Amino acid sequence: MKRTGRRRSSVWDCFEQVGNFVRCMKCDARLKYCGGATSSMMNHMSRHHPCTAPLDEDEKPVICTVQCIEEESSSAASNSDIMQVAIMSPHANMTGVTNPPERDYGERKRLKRSSVWDIFIKVDDEVHCTMCDTKLKYRSSTTSMMYHIKNKHPDTMPNDGVSLATHAEVTELISRMIEKDMLPISMVSGDGFRELLAHTVHNYKIPSVGDVIRLIEGHFHEKVEELVVQLGRVEKVALTADFWTALPFQRYITVFCSFITEDWQGKSAVLQTHKLPSDSHVTTDRVTERLLATVQSWGITGKVTACVHNNTQGTLSALTCARVTWEYATCFATTLQLAVSDGLSDDLVRIIVAAGKLVKHFNHNLLASEALEQKQVQMCLPQHKLIRSSKARWDTICDMFERLLEQRWAIKAVLSDRTITNRQEAQTLEIEDDCWQIIENFTPVLATLKWATTVISAETEVSISNIYPITFSLIQTHLVPKDNDVEQVSEFKLKVQRSLRDHMEVDSNDLASKPALIASMLDPRHKHLSFLTPTGRLAAKVKLHELVSKLDVITTTVGAKDEQQETLITPDISQVAMPSQMKSDTKNTMMLLLGDNYSSSYATDTEAQVDYYLRDIAPSLDINPLDWWRVNGPRFPKLATLARHYLCVPGVSLPSLLSEAGQTFATMRTRLSPEHVDMMIFVNRNA
């Protein structure tokens, strides 16, 4: 049977095609048009022009059932009913044919309803997930909802056919993949990528670079809008300036911001990435200029408490520019990196080089590697591979030494086996016993420094308040030479001590004004400042009193609310109708005279708040200070406001620097093109 041609949809009476888009002739709205589908246009008409929404029932073929009449003259006819398909207009009248009831556009649309709506509900221009209360923007597409369900609730992934991605969903997922893995956008033009999609998605039209850029720009602008709203609600933020380099010699500065929400949740986000000149040193003026531009563009002028940076080429100072209202602080990981570099003597460097050469031999020599595995089994040692240190990360020296000490005897057994290692090679690779003793003595010191960096770099922890307690602990305890230390290790400890004292300015008269020390006082775990001298504690307490007295409670929303709750109310007993049974009750009369809050521990006086706070029992070290302030903030409203201002400052320029995810991010961002680096880092880190 010859198939009838498909008739043109009447929705085209309201739309005209412009390239890969269609334009509504009633409101000039532009919609994406691909694959010949008119669903988006029909949906637009039903939502925005319901009075003129086209009904295409007169254009679609009607499938009806015709009862076959048995012909007496036909001996080969079957006695069963035969279902026949008749193509006709619904307005045609045929005898013996029962037309099905006509379905209006709304019913037809409902029959095509996606099963994602079993999990999501629509509220205005948003959709809310009923499983996790996530809110997403809704723009006539279920792609973002499918993406959310697939990633957050894979067990409930619809399997009614909706999970078969449409072409638009595939394009959306490609853009999400590029954002998440920070891939070059030009990859969509690669022949291998095109062959893959041509094989997996039938009749799929590969998006151009411009199409992907427009999608990512859309995600970028959505996240910008969300972040602007968040920043508008906070009182203070902290900046982080992360200096990094991409090949070939492209230098950037990524500006992060950190803040604490009203419900005491620590948040961080990327604001902007600037390209720096590569032909000269990074000067304070150039960095300050970009920081001021970022602060102004995001509307957080006057809200910045401090700026943490990892710049090692010069000292950033707020004194160089009158417009800078914040303090500069050096990243603790960078400070410790400089201190360790200063402490390494020539003897230690030679041992590190020799250890790296030994590890390289076992990692690149297959015969030696297999022999090492056999020796590990024979000696009941953990079957671990050796670790080689990296010049860019001093903490990998600690990892290399720990692994060498663990596998020391297996390594010596392989090197002494002449069937595996010849004599000349063994003499070159063998580490002498006195060097092994230095490694054994040196590794615990490096491990302590690594633990300190890990604590400060933890993303889920308030880190700025830990800096000075840990620094003083290192200087006063862990870096003090011991009697059993070898000469090289004792020398290393003393050098690192001096370097930390210089970089952290622990002996400065202005120590009490440092944001890190103020944060330590506002951290209930460290408020006693036992690591300082009595004179230093007194100076810090005076500084805290000064900050609280300057705090404008009237313009502070949280402070104002708490003050209203804590005002001592003394009722007028002349207007209180006292029951007869209460007249003889002295206790209740005292409550009426002095007020219900007479015995309250809340402090309303500025100086009293500080004194009560400092005398209060300090919580254990495993308590999150933000959780403590969430509970105790109403007791000390002005101090709680200060805590939001200073505890949001991070201790390092990139919180996840020592984590695997942080290192992956640092590697991936170096392959971005300069014109897209700002947008890609923003959508990646703010996902």
JOGITA-V391640 format. One record per backbone hydrogen bond with DSSP energy under -0.5 kcal/mol. NH is the residue of the N-H (numbers start at 1). CO is the residue of the C=O. Records with the same first field share a line. If there is no record, write none. Layout:
NH = CO / CO
//
This chain:
12 = 9
13 = 10
14 = 11
15 = 11
16 = 23
18 = 21
21 = 18
22 = 31
23 = 16
24 = 29
25 = 14
28 = 24
31 = 22
33 = 20
37 = 34
42 = 38
43 = 39
44 = 40
45 = 41
46 = 42
47 = 43
48 = 44
49 = 44 / 45
52 = 49
53 = 50
56 = 54
58 = 55
59 = 56
60 = 56
62 = 88
63 = 61
64 = 62
68 = 66
70 = 68
72 = 70
74 = 71
75 = 73
77 = 74
84 = 82
86 = 84
88 = 86
92 = 89
94 = 92
97 = 94
98 = 65 / 96
99 = 97
108 = 104
109 = 105
110 = 106
111 = 107
112 = 108 / 109
113 = 110
117 = 114
118 = 115
119 = 116
120 = 116
121 = 128
123 = 126
126 = 123
127 = 136
128 = 121
129 = 134
130 = 119
133 = 129
136 = 127
138 = 125
139 = 137
146 = 142
147 = 143
148 = 144
149 = 145
150 = 146
151 = 147
152 = 148
153 = 148 / 149
156 = 153
157 = 154
164 = 161
165 = 163
170 = 166
171 = 167
172 = 168
173 = 169
174 = 170
175 = 171
176 = 172
177 = 173
178 = 174
179 = 175
180 = 176
181 = 177
182 = 178
183 = 178
187 = 184
188 = 185
189 = 186
190 = 187
194 = 190
195 = 191
196 = 192
197 = 193
198 = 194
199 = 195
200 = 196
201 = 197
202 = 200
204 = 201
206 = 204
212 = 208
213 = 209
214 = 210
215 = 211
216 = 212
217 = 213
218 = 214
219 = 215
220 = 216
221 = 217
222 = 218
223 = 219
224 = 220
225 = 221
226 = 222
227 = 223
228 = 224
229 = 225
230 = 226
231 = 227
232 = 228
233 = 229 / 230
234 = 230 / 231
237 = 303
238 = 258
239 = 306
240 = 256
241 = 308
242 = 240 / 254
243 = 241
244 = 252
246 = 250
250 = 246
251 = 249 / 276
252 = 244
253 = 274
254 = 242
255 = 253 / 272
256 = 240 / 254
257 = 269
258 = 238
259 = 267
261 = 265
264 = 261
267 = 259
269 = 257
271 = 255
272 = 255
274 = 253
276 = 251
283 = 281
287 = 283
288 = 284
289 = 285
290 = 286
291 = 287
292 = 288
293 = 289
294 = 290
295 = 291
296 = 292
297 = 293
298 = 294
299 = 296
300 = 295
303 = 300
305 = 237
307 = 327
308 = 239
309 = 329
310 = 241
316 = 314
320 = 317
321 = 318
324 = 321
325 = 323
327 = 305
329 = 307
331 = 309
332 = 651
335 = 331
336 = 332
337 = 333
338 = 334
339 = 335
340 = 336
341 = 337
342 = 338
343 = 339
344 = 340
345 = 343
349 = 345
350 = 346
351 = 347
352 = 348
353 = 349
354 = 350
355 = 351
356 = 352
357 = 353
358 = 354
359 = 355
360 = 356
361 = 357
362 = 358
363 = 359
364 = 360
365 = 361
366 = 364
369 = 365
370 = 366
371 = 367
372 = 368
373 = 369
374 = 370
375 = 371
376 = 372
377 = 373
378 = 374
379 = 375
380 = 377
381 = 376
384 = 382
390 = 393
393 = 390
396 = 393
397 = 394
398 = 394
399 = 395
400 = 396
401 = 397
402 = 398
403 = 399
404 = 400
405 = 401
406 = 402
407 = 403
408 = 405
411 = 407
412 = 408
413 = 409
414 = 410
415 = 411
416 = 412
417 = 413 / 414
418 = 416
420 = 417
421 = 417
426 = 422
427 = 423
428 = 424
429 = 425
430 = 426
436 = 432
437 = 433
438 = 434
439 = 435
440 = 436
441 = 437
442 = 438
443 = 439
444 = 440
446 = 442
447 = 443
448 = 444
449 = 445
450 = 446
451 = 447
452 = 448
453 = 449
454 = 450
455 = 451
456 = 452
457 = 453
458 = 454 / 455
461 = 458
463 = 461
464 = 649
466 = 463
467 = 463 / 464
470 = 466
471 = 467
472 = 468
473 = 469
474 = 470
475 = 471
476 = 472
477 = 473
478 = 473
479 = 474
480 = 477
481 = 479
485 = 482
490 = 486
491 = 487
492 = 488
493 = 489
494 = 490
495 = 491
496 = 492
497 = 493
498 = 494
499 = 495
500 = 496
501 = 497
502 = 498
503 = 499
504 = 500
505 = 501
506 = 501
508 = 505
511 = 508
513 = 510
514 = 511
517 = 514
518 = 514
519 = 515
520 = 516
521 = 517
522 = 518
523 = 519 / 520
524 = 522
526 = 523
527 = 523
529 = 526
532 = 529
537 = 533
538 = 534
539 = 535
540 = 536
541 = 537
542 = 538
543 = 539
544 = 540
545 = 541
546 = 542
547 = 543
548 = 544
549 = 545
550 = 546
551 = 547 / 548
553 = 551
556 = 553
557 = 555
560 = 556
561 = 557
562 = 558
563 = 559
564 = 560
565 = 561
566 = 562
567 = 563
569 = 567
570 = 568
571 = 569
573 = 571
575 = 572
576 = 573
577 = 575
578 = 576
582 = 579
583 = 579 / 580
584 = 580
585 = 582
586 = 584
589 = 585
590 = 586
591 = 587
592 = 588
593 = 589
594 = 590
595 = 591
598 = 595
600 = 597
603 = 635
609 = 605
610 = 606
611 = 607
612 = 608
613 = 609
614 = 610
615 = 611
616 = 612
623 = 620
625 = 623
627 = 624
628 = 624
629 = 625
630 = 626
631 = 627
632 = 628
633 = 629
635 = 632
636 = 632 / 633
637 = 634
640 = 636
641 = 637
642 = 638
643 = 639
644 = 640
645 = 641
646 = 642
647 = 643
649 = 646
657 = 654
659 = 656
663 = 659
664 = 660
665 = 661
666 = 662
667 = 663
668 = 664
669 = 665
670 = 667
671 = 668
672 = 669
676 = 673
677 = 673
680 = 676
681 = 677
682 = 678
683 = 679
684 = 680
685 = 681
686 = 682
687 = 684
//
